[in-house]
């Protein structure tokens, strides 16, 4: 990346497909790429200063975000490591039980084979994806709207709390954000600005995204919807239609091998913990992903007027780009809401188009935008990254307290069986595991298929005594329950977990063969999965 031409620096329309200061409309040029005589756009030849600033920014983020690399795992991370610990060829089959696509788990499997399965090692992979979002945002904004927009996009990515949080999570969400950004940028290049050479890149990154997370399908649907205004205002509608058919058709063909697994997952309801958000909750989630109301207000004050000014020229390519960047998140959120498969962490496909549209507004916002960025830095600078030991889960703490007492063959009971891969990660090897429904054979994978129905049909008073019968005298039973007492408005799945925790604790306490040795209470300060634990020893036979 280097400085744009002197004229581009004077004329903010350069980089938006302008001809002599006037917008030429989408699709100019015989191949949609334009020529030097027809259209100018910013050249990505960075100065040494640009490269030095980028390197310094990435180094600072690597330090600030990286302080949380050793934070202990919570449930989802235990599941991720468990799935990725399997042989590579078995991962797609096991994901029929889980509900996710396979790409991230393939990458994590290879990464763990090279660097190990520790929290720091696996978090580093997510950290690298998160760091890559910053130069990707710089490229996207710069190549689409000019150097200033590129730097605004890079700063917004660096200051985005959603990206910061998932930089230290052994899950796919920082990769989803990176791919979502590349999908958005290549779509704008290919369909809004008519640069056909970006079509293969768009097909590639959208395919990678839908193989990483199923919400990528919603972003693909948003891109398909955004093609319609491109067709409506473009000078060559036939070519745009052909490009869209070829691009989306290619993605569909590449995704086709996974479709049977996706249909199987959907048919077996793998998301019992999910609930459709209210519109207020949806708004709050998106706001929180950008740092909360104060940060959103700052961004709006800095860039809203500039975006309105752009939209006053609805036939311009820049206005079409703004419309597209708004259509994408709206369709994604509508798809997530309609499907009722909802999680805040899924907003990795919503954040990128919003980052780019806000960056464009701030780039055109003048001094007010500079003030907004300063305020945003004060609000969102990642200075308070959480560090060990308790922020996500106390599973490791419980394991440490119980480890000296546990021996191979001892029994671990977790009424919420989705916790078992996490417990198996931290507890000693050779233990047996059971949920409210009975024994769990493969502790690496959570079987989410029809899980709500299976929870409803669980009978711990019938399923667990035979497992206790099989314990020798001196054997131990460790019961682990998530502390849900402070969680408001539990979904039915977690209501059942709470019910079974009470029932199983009473069952174990009433068993005359067992003696309660230790009670482990969840400490304060746990964000996601606080555990309570009870360790029993079998003191008599029978």
N, C-alpha and C positions, 0 to 999 in steps of 0.2 A: 504494500500500500504506500503510495506517495501522494504528494499534493496534487489536487486537481488543477486544471489550467487556471490562469489568472482570471479569465472571463468567468469560469465556473465559480470562483470565489466571490466575484462581484454579483453574479446573477444566480439567485437561489433556484431558478427554474431549471438550470442545467443539471442533468442527472435524472430528470423526470421526462425525458423525451422531448425537450424543447427544440424548436427550430427558430433561430434568431429571436429568442425570448418568448416565443409563442408555443403553446403546446400543440404538437402535431397530431395528437390522437393516437390511440393504440394501433399496433399492427403495421407501422410504417416500414417500408423497405420490402424487397422481394421475399426475404426469408423471415421477416419479422424482427431481424436483428438490427436493422438500420445501417447506415453508412456514415462515414465521417462528414460527408457533405449534407446529409439529410438530418442527422441527429447527433447530439453530443451527450455523453453521460460521463460520470466521474471515472477517472482511471485509478485502478487500485495499485498504485505504485507508491508505497508508503515512504515517508521520509524517515531518516534515522531517529528523529524525535518521536514520530508516531510509534515506531517499533520499540524504542526505549520506554515510552510511557506504557505501552501494552505489557511489556515484560515486567515493569515495575508493578503494575496493577495486578498481574497474575501472581507475582511473587507474594504480594501483600495478601491476596485472597487465599493463596495456598497456606500461608501461615494462619490467617484468621479462621478460615473454614476448617483447616486441618487440625485445630486444637481439639475438635470433638471426635477424632478418629478412633479413640479407644473407649468411647462410651459403650456401655454394655448393650447387647442386643435386646430387642423386644420381640413379640410373637412373630410378626411378619418376617423379620430378619432370620429367625431360627428356621422358619419354613423355607426361605430362599436358600440358605446354606444347605439344608437337608435335601432339597430337590437337586441343587447343583452338585451335591456330593455323589450322586449316582453316576454310573457309566453314561457317557455321552449319548449312546444310542437308546438308553432307556428313559431319558428325560421327556421326550414327547409323549410317550405312553403314560408316564406317571402324571403328566399335566392334565390328562383326562379327568383326574380326581381333583385337580386344584382349581382350574378355571382360567389359567393364564396362557399366553403364547410362549414359545420356547426361546427366542433369541437371547434375551438377557441371561437366562440360565445357562445357555451354551457358553456365553462369554464369561460368566462367573465361574463355571466349571474349569475352563482353561486357566483363568486367573488364579484360582485356588490351587491348581496343580503346580503353578509356578511360584506362588508367594504365600501359600498357606491359608488357613481358615480362620485366623484370628480376627477380632473386631477391627483392629487397625488395618490389617491386610485387605479385608473385603470392603471396608469403608473407603480405602484409597481408590478403588476402581470407580466408585460413585463420585469421589472428589475429582478425579480426572475428567469424567464426563461433565461435571458442573463447571470446572474451569474452562473446558472447551466451549461452553455456551458463550463466554465473553468474547473471544475472537470471532466466533461465528456470528454473534450479534453485530460486532464491528463490521465484518464483511457484508452482512445482509443490509444493514442500514446504509453503509457507504455505497455499495454497488447499486442500490435502488434509488436513494434519495440524496446522496452526497456525503461528503466527509463529516460535516457537523452531525448529520443524522446518525452516521455510523458510530461516532463517539457517544452520542446520547444513548443509543441502543446498548453500547458496551457498558456505560455507566449504570443504566437501568438494570441490566443483568447482574452487574457486580453488587448492586444495592438491593437486589430482590430477595426478600426473606424466604420465599418458597424455595428458590434455588439453594440458598444457604443451608436450610434445614435438610434437604435431601442430598446435599453433598456428603452427609455423614449418615447415610442409611443404606444398608445392604439390600437395596431393592432397585427397581428399574427406573425410578422416577426422574433422576437427573439425566439419564439417557433419553427418556421420553421427551424431556424439555429440549434437549439438544436436537433430536430428530424433528420435533415439532417446529422448531425454529427454521431448520433447513427445508422442511416441507413448505412452510409459509413463504420463505424467500424464493425458492425455486418456482413455486406456483406464480408468484407475482412477476418474476422475470418472464416465465414462459407464456402466461395467459394475459396478464395485464399489460406488460410492456412488449409482448409479442416476440420475445427472444427465443426462438424455437430450439436453439442449441441447449437450453436448460431442460427440455422435456425429458431426456434420459435420466438426468439427475433427479428430477421430480419423481419419476417412476421409481427410481432406486430408493430414495429416502422415505417415500410413503410406504413402500413395501417393507422396508426395515422397521418402520414405525408400527405397522399393523401386526408384524411378527414380534413386537416388543410389548405392546399393551393393546387390549381390545378397544379402548377409547380412541385409538388411532383410526378406527373405522368411522367414528363420529367426525374426526377432522377430515377424513377423506370425503365424507358426505358433505361437510361444509365447503370443501374445495369444489365438489361437483355443483353445489348450489351457486357458488361464486362464479362459476363459468357462465352462468346465464346472463348477468350484466355485461360480462366481457363480450358475449355474442351480440347482445343488444346494441352496444355502442361501437363495436369494432367495425373497421372498414371492410374486413374480409370474413364474413360470418361463416362461410363454408369452410375456410381453412381452420378457424377456431373450433368448429364442430368436429372436424376430422382430427385435429390435435387432441381434443378432449376424449374422443372415442378411442383413439390409439393409446393415450396415456392411461386412462382409467381401465381400459380393457386389459392392458399389459399388467397393471397392478392386480386386477381380478384374477388373471391367469396365474400369476406368481403366488397369489394367496390361496388359490384353489386347493392345494394339498392339505391346508390346515382347516378348511371349511368343515369337513366331517367331524373333526374334533371340537370345533367351535359349536356346532349344532348339538353335539352330545353334551357339552358343558352346559349350554343354555337349557337343554331339556331336563337337566338334573339339578337346577337351582343351586349353584355353588356359592351364593352370597347371602346366607341367612342373617348376617350381621348388618346388612345394608338397609337403608330406609330412604325413600324419596324425600328430598329436602323441601322445605317451604320456600317460597320465592324470597322471603326475607333472609332465610338461612343461606340460600344460594348467593344472594347479593353480599352477605357478610363474608362468605367463604372467599369469593373473588377479591373483595376488599382486603381481607387478611393476607391473601397471597401477595399483595403489593405493599404490605406494611400497615394496613389499617386505615381508618378514615382520614386521619391527618395527612398521611402520605398520599392518599388518593386525591384529596383536596389540593394539595400542593401540585401534583402532576396536572390536575385539571385546570388550575389557575394558570399554570405555565404554558399549557399547550392547547387548551380548548379553543381559544379565539383563532389561533392559526389553523386548526383543523376546520373550523366553520368557514374561514376564508377560502380554504382549498375547496370545500364542498360547494361553494357558490359558483364554481366553474365545473358543473357536473359532467361536461363532456371531456374534461382533461384526464389524462392517464393517472395523475396524482390523486384526483378525486376518486377515480375508479379503484385505485390501490387502497385508499382509506375505507371505501365501502367494503372491499374484499376483506380487509383486516378486521372489520366489525362483523361481517357475515360469518367468518370462521368460528370465533368463540361463541356466537349466539347459537349456531347450529350444534356445536359440541355440547353446550350446556343444555339445550333442548333435548338432545339425544340422551344425555345422562339422566336428566330429570324424567323423561318418558320411560326409560328402561328401568328406573329405580335402582340401578347398579351405581351407587354413588359413594364417593369417598373424597375428602378434601385432597388427598394425595394424588388423585387423578387429574388435578388441574394443570399438570405438566403440559397438556396439549392446549390449554386455554391461555397460559401465560405468554407464549411466544408472539402470537399475533398482536396481543395487547401491548407488549413491550415495543414492538415495531411501530405501531400506530401512535403511541405516546411519544416515542423518540422522534418521529416525524413532526408532531406538534411542537415539541420542545425545540427542535432544530429551527423551526420557523417562528418561535415565540419571542425572540429578542431578549432584552434585559430581564423581563419578567420571568422568562424560562430559566435564565441563569440563577435567579433567586430561588426558583422552585427546586432546582437541582441541589443547591446548597442546603435548603430545608430538608430535602429528601435524604441527603447524606447524613444530616443530623438525626433524622428519625430512624434510618434503616442501616446505618453503617454496622457491619457485623462484628461489633466489639464484645458482645456478650454471648459468644458461642458457648454452649453448655459443654462442660467437661465432666469426666467421671467423678463419682461412681454411680449416681442413682437416677439420672435424668429420664431414662426410658423405662427400665425395668430393674427390679431387684432379684431377678432370677439367678444371677451369678452369686449374689450374696447368700441366698437361700442354699444354693448348691454348696457353697463353702462351709456353711454352718452344719449342713447335714452330711457332707462327704465322708467325714471320718467314721461315721456310724454305719454307712451303707456298704453292703457287700454284694458281689454278683448273685443274682437270683432274688434280691429284695424287690419289693413291689412299690411302684410309684403310681398314685392315682390322681388324675386330673379330670374333674367333671367336664371341663372345657377341653376336649381332646385336641383342639387346634394349638394348644399350648405345648403339646408333647414334643414336637421337634425342637423347640427352644429349651425345654427341660433336658432333653436327651443331649443337647449340645453341651450343657454346663455340668450335668451330673456324671458320675463315674460310669464307665462302660459295664455292660453285663447285667443291667437291671431289666426288670419286666415292667411294662407300662399298661395302664388300663384307663378307660374313660367310664362315664356313667353307664355305657352300654356294654362294657366288658373289655376283654384284652385287645390291645393294639399290637399288630404284628410288625408293621414297618414304621419305625419312629421317625423316618426321614421325611415322610410326606403326610400331609393332612388330607384325609378323604372328605372333601366338602360335598360330595354328591348327596342330594336329598337330605342334607344334614339336619335341617329343622324337623323333618318328619322322623328321622332316626332319634333325635333328641326327645321328641314327644313320646316315642315308643320305648325309651330306655327304662329299665327296671333295675336300678343299682342294688336293691335289696335281694334280688335274685342272681344278678350277674357277678357280684363281687365276693360273696362268702366262699364260693369254690376256690377262688384265687388265694384267699386267706388260709383256707384249709390246707392248700399245698405248701404253704410256708413252713419250714422247719422251726422248731423252738430256737429262739435267738434271732430269727429273721426279723426284718423291719418292714414297716409300711410307712411310706412318706406320702401324705396327702397334700396337694398343692391346689389352692383356689385363688382365682383373681379377686381382688377386693373391688367389688362393684358398688359399694355402699354410697359413694359420692357421685355415681353416674346417674344423671337424671333421665327419666323416660326411657327405660331399657326396652330394646326390641325383645320379641318373644324368645329368641334363641338365648339371649343373656339372662332373661328372667328364669328360664329353665336351668341355666348354669347355676344361678344363685340358689334356686330351689334344691338342686342336687347337691350343692356344696353343704347346705344345712343338713340334708338327709344323710349324706355319707358320713359327715362328721359325727352325727348322732349314732349312726350304725357302728362306727369304729369305737366310739367311747363306750357303747353298750356291750361290746364284745368282751366277755370275761377273759378271753385268752390274750388280750392286748393290753399293754400298759403305755400310757402317754409319757413319753420321755422329754419332748421339747415342743414348745410352741414358738413359731417364728412369725412375727408381725411385720407387715409392710411398713417401711420407714416413710417419713414425710419426704416430699419433694420428687416423687416418682410421677412422671408425666403420663405414661401410657399403660403399663401393665404392673401395677403393684400386686405382689403375691402375699398371701398368708399361708403358713405351712404348719403341719402337725406331724411329728415323728412318733410312731408307735413301735414297740417291740413285742414280739410274740413270746410270752413267758410260759405258756403251758400248751400242751398238744391238744388234739381233739378237733 
